[in-house]
Amino acid sequence: MYSKGTSDKTCFFYYYFQVPSIAVLGSGGGFRAMVSLSGVLCALKDMSVLDCTMYTAGLSGSAW
């Protein structure tokens, strides 16, 4: 797993800082899009995925 000449500590920090960027996007629409995105955000919060997201965005109706 490690290449020659690298320590365990160096490799740990290299992999530790490679955190994926997670984004949640809501498409446009109206009231239905807003309710849908709200439900998705609640479900992601219940699964503790929302804590890991870096970006959230909504377009048109889902951004109300």
Number of C-alpha atoms within 10 A of each C-alpha: 4 9 7 6 6 9 10 10 8 11 13 10 10 10 9 9 8 8 8 9 9 12 12 15 13 20 16 15 13 14 13 12 20 21 14 14 20 15 12 15 17 13 13 16 13 11 10 11 12 19 10 14 14 11 11 13 12 16 15 14 17 21 19 11
